[in-house]
């Protein structure tokens, strides 16, 4: 995995650390978000697998190092720094919440403890690999919540921000509760069920709609899903009903989907095809699906594309990665920033999940905390230790099952589409609050000196 997949300033800081003799200082960084995205009452953690793969395969090639050597920003960097990059590997530790964990503001999704240069260089990639999938997984969870027993398929690759984003969206949406994706690469790479129907171009490429349907049925058999709105939706349903089995069902992609779903259902039922399903597509999101559900539309499955793959109503997660501890010459110093609106809490942390609230505590408070139903559960666990994987990552299906169990334990208000008037309770341990006050007090002389200049 190329080390150049980062921001330039991560590398210029790395060069500065190296020349300042700080390359082997041990740093502890935490990745979290300061506030929930708009209309969200939780964020569903996703992307850990990609983050781990990056850390375990981090490399700089000679060609990449030569490129950096030629940049004007490195004109004063030592030659030894570039040799250091050639041999750089991630030798640190990664602690993280499991994918599929509902997370709230200020709670670390993952913690990196590593030599300072390593911990600094990986910031950009980790933020991207966690932030985007978590947004999509959260969006999927909302859609699946309102769909109820009706399946939701992720259809968004063509509208994702890149082809690779489409692959990651398919995986994240599956973790969030979708039954599958249209992205075949995601299916191959992650073992996710894949679904597909037919396009309007398929119908238009044949002399008649009937021949298009017959050819599709001949090819797909029980997996046949007719796209019935190319010309006249109800007539398309009648043709599908006339051809009969084998088929999975039909897809509606335009018009008044509530009214049409009732008409199409009658056509299929009258033909004895009560088991044939109706899938709806066409710019869907959780709010439109909620309307269909309230109207009693007999729709069995939804294909959701653009809004899901882009998390259109909340397209960014203010995820940050901050230094909270630094060990220099065997002495550990807790760190925090106190800038307005962007302050952080010092020290490495653990998050405990109780039955009705979370507690953010110092990492040293995790001893004796159980993982059973009778007590709080520590959410942050070791994944990589000294550069080696120590916890086998769950497959996408296992992460999906865990997410569903975890979401069902949240209060109904948290799972609402609208901002809850009763946010999920988060408390801070007394030890963490005391540490924060001590670090703030120790930093005050410096703050006053800077402000007085």
N, C-alpha and C positions, 0 to 999 in steps of 0.2 A: 504494500500500500504506500503510494508515494507520499513523502513528507511535505511535498509542495502544496498539498491540499490544505492550506492554511493561509491566514492573513500574513502579509509581509511583516507587520510589526511584531508578530510572534517570533519571527526569525531574527529580526534586529535586536529584540530584547534578549533572545537566546545568546546572540553574539556578545551582547553587553554583559550578561551574567557570566559568560565564560571568561571574558577578559577581567572581570571583577573578582574572579576566584570563587564564584557562587555556584558553579555547575553542579556540585554534589550536595549542596544544601537540600534538605528534604522538605518539600512543600506539600501542603494539603489544600486542595481546591475542592469546592462544592458546587454542583450544578443544580440550580433551582429557579423558580420564577417568583417575582415579587407580588404579582397580583393575578387573579384569574382573568382569562380573556372575556370579552363582552358576552353576556348572556350565558356564561358557563358557571356551573356550581362545583365543578371538579374538572380535573384533567386526568385522562387515562394514560399512564406511562407506556411508551412504546419506543422501539428503536435500539434497545440494549444490544441485540445480536449484532447489528451493524457496528455499534460502538466497540464492542469486544473484538470483532474481526479486524477493525482498524488498528487497535492497540497492539494486537498480537502480530500484526504484519507490517508495522511501521518501518519504513526504510527510506534512505536517500541513496540514489544511484550516483555514480561518478558524474554522469552527464548533468544531473540536477544540481549537484554541488558546484560544478564548473559554471553553470548558469548563475547561481547565487554569487559566486566569486566575482563575476563580471558586472554585477549591479553596483551602481554608485553608492548605494546605502551601506555597502560592505567594504568600502575602500580602506577603512581603518581597522577592519577586523583582522585578528591574528590568523596566520596560516594554520596554526594548530586547531582553530575552531572548525575549519573546513574538514580537517582530518577527523575531528570529533564527530561531525555529522555523518561522515562515511561509515562510521562504526556504530551509529546510534541505534539502539533498540529500546523498546519499552521494558524496563526492568522493575517497574513499580507495582502498586496495588490498586485495584479497582473494587469499590464497594457500591452496591446499587440496589434499588428496589426492583422487584420482579416486574417484567412486562405484564400489563394488565392490572396494575395496582392503581386505584384512584388516588390522586395526589392533590394537595392543596398548597396555597401560597406559603412560601418560606421553607417548605419541606424539601430537603435535598433528595433529588432523584438518584444522583450518584455522587460518589466521592473518589477523587484521585489522590493518592499519596505516592509521590515519586520524586526522584531528583528534579530540582527546580526547572531545568531546561526542558526535560521531558514533559513535565506537567504543564509547562507554558505552551509548548508547540501544539499540543493536542487540543487546546481550547476550542478553536474554530470548528474543527471536524466534529467534536463531541456535541457542541451546541446544535449544529445542523442535523446530526444523525439522531438526536433525541427530540428536538423541537418539532420538526415537521411530522414525523410519524405519530407523535403524541397528539398533535392537532387533529390528524385524520382519524385516529382511533377514537378520540373523544367525540368527534362529529358522527362517526359510525354508531357509537353507543347511543347517542341521542336519537338517531333515526331508527335504530333497532328497537329502542324503548317504545316509541309510538307505533311502530309497525306491529308490535305484539307477536302473535304466532305466525304472522306472514313473513316469509323470507325476504331478505334484502341482499341484492348482489351489487358489488362495486363495479361500475361501468366507466370509470373516469380517466383511463389512460390517455385517450385522445385529447383531453382538456387539461391534463396535468402539466406542470411547468417544465417537464422534460420527460423523455422516455423512461429514464431510471426512476424519476419521481413517481411515474405510473406504477412501476414494479413495487416500490416501497409503499405506495398508497394501497395497493391490493393487499399486501401483508398486514398493514396497520388496520385497514378496515375489517379484515377478517378477525384480528385480535379484538376489535371493538364490537364484534357480534355478527357481522355479515356472514351469510352462508357460503360465500365464495366471491370470485372475481372473474372478470372477463379476460384478465391479463394472463396469457399462457406462460410467460416467463416466470411470473410470480407463482403460478401453479407448479411449474417444474422445479423452481429453486427452493420453494418453501413447503411443498406438499399441500397446497391449498386447493380445494375444489374449484374447478373452472366451469363457467357457464357461457353459452352464446345462443343467439337466435338466428336471424337472417336479416339482410339489409334490403332497403328499397331497391338498390341496384340489382339485387338478385331477381326480384320480381320483374323489373323493367327490362332485364336482359333476355327474357323469353317472350315469345309471341303472345302468350296469354297468361293471365294470373293462374289459371288452372294448371297449365304445364309447369309453371314455376313451383307451385305447391306440390305437384306430383313428384317432380324431380327432388325436391327437398325431402319429402317423406321417404322416397326410395333410398336416399343417402343416409338420413339420420334415424329412421325408425322410431323407436320409443323416445328418442331425444328431440323429436321434431317440435319446433316452436314456430308457428306461422306468424309472420308480420302482416297483419290484416288491414292496415289502414292506407295502403298505397293509393287505392282508388276510392272505395267506399267501405267503411269499416264493417258495417252490418252485413253487406254482401260478402265481404271477405270471410266473415265468421260463418256464413251459410255454406260457402264453398269448403271451408275447413271441416265443418260438420258433415257435409256430404261425403268427403273423402274418408272420414272416420279414422279409426285406429290403423296403425300405431301413431301416437302423438303424445307429447308432454302437455301442450296447450297452445295458447295464442298470445300475441303481444299487441298491446295498444300503445301508440306512440304520438297521438294527436287528438285534438277535439276535446269535448267535454268528457273527461275520463269517468266521471261518476255515472252520467247517463248512459254512456256507451257500455260501460261494464255491466250494467243491468240488462241492456238489450242483448249483448253478446252472451251473457250467462243463460238467458232464456233460450237463445238459439242452440247453444251447446246442450243444455238439459233436455230440450225437446227432441234432440237427436240421440238421446241416451248416453251422452258423454258427460255425465255428472262429475267424473273424475278428471276431466280436462281442466287445466288451470289457466287462469288469466294473469298475465304479467303486465304491469304498467311501467312505462318509461316516459321521458319528455320533461326535462328540467325539474326533476323532483327534489324535494328536501323534506326535512322533518315536519315543517309547517303544512305543506301540501298533503303529506301523508296523514297528518292529524285530521285535516279536513275530510279526506276520503274515509277515514275510520269513523268520524262523527256522522258522516252521511250514510254509513252502512254500505259502501260500495263493495261489491263482491269481487274484490281483487285479491289474488292469492300470493303475489310476489311483486317486488318492486326492483327495478334496475335504476340505481342512482349514480350519476356520473359527475358532472362539473362541480356541483355544490359539495360533494363528498371529497373528491380528490384535491380540491383547493381549499376546503373548509371555508367556503366563500364568505360567510357572515362573520367569521373570526379567523382571518387568514394568517395571523402571526401569534406566536407565543413569546412573551417577553422573558425568555429563558436567559439566565446569566451564569457565569462561571467565576467564582471569586475565591481569592486566597484567604484561608481562615487560620492557618497555622504555618509556621516556618521553623525548622530546626537548623540551627547554625552552631557548629562546633559542639554538638551534644546538648545544646540548650534550646528548648522549645518555647517559642513566643507566639501567643495567640494574636491574630490580627483582625481588624475590622475597619470599615470606612464609615464615616459619619456625614457624608455629603447629603444635603437636603433632598428628601424623597428617594434616596438611593442608599440608605444606610444598610449595613449588614450586621449579622451576629457573629461573634468570634468563636473560634474553636471548632474542632471536628464534632459532628452531631450524630445522633441516632433519632429515629422517629418511632414512637410506640403507638400502636393502634389499639385502643380500648373498644369496648362494645359501642360506646356512644360518643367518643371524641378521640382526638389525637393529641399526643404530647411530643414536643420537640425538646430533646434533652442533649446533654453532653454525651459523647460517645463512650466515655468511661462509666456511664450509668447503665450500660446494657447488661452488666453481669447479673445473672439470676433472673433475667426477664424471660418468662416462659413464652412458648409459641402455641400453647393450647387454648381451648375455648374458655378456660377458667381464668385467664389473665391477659395482660397486654401482650401484643406480638411485636417484636422488633422487625421493622420493615426493611432496613438496610443490611445487606448480607455480603460477605466476601464473594467475589466472582473471579478476580485475578489476583494472585499473590506472587510477588517477585517475578512478574512477567509471565507467569504460567497460569493457565486456566485451572481453577480448583473447584468450580461448580458448573456442572454440565447445564447448559442453557436449555430451557424447555423448548419444544417445537412449537410452531405457530398454533397448532390445535390445542396443545396443553396451555399455552398462554391465553388463548381464547376462552377455554373452560374456566381458568382461574379468574379471568376478568369478569365473566358472567356471575360467578359466585361472589366476587368482591362487590360488584355493583348492586346485587340484590340485597346486600347487607346495609347499603346506604339508606338514609331516610328518604321517603318519597319526595320531599321538598328538594333534595339534592339532585334527583333525577328528573326534575321538571325542566321543560324547555325554557322557562323564564327564570329570571334572577330571583333566587330565594330570599325571602325576608328574614329567614333564619339560617345564616351561613353555618356550615359544618363547624362544630366547636374545635378550636385549636388552642392548646395551652402550652406554656413554656415552663420548663422545670426551674425550680428555685436555684439550682446550681448553675444553670445556663444564664439566668438573669443576673446572678451575682458575678459571674465571669464577665458578662457584658458591661456591667457597671464598673468593674475593676479596670478593664481595658480602656473604657472611655475616660476614666479618671486619669489613667497613666498617660493618655494621649493629650489631655487638656493643655499642659504647658506648651507643647509644640503648636497646638491649634492657636492659642493666644499669641504666640510669638509670630506666627504667620499673619494673623489678622492685624497685628499691630504694625506691620511693615508698610 
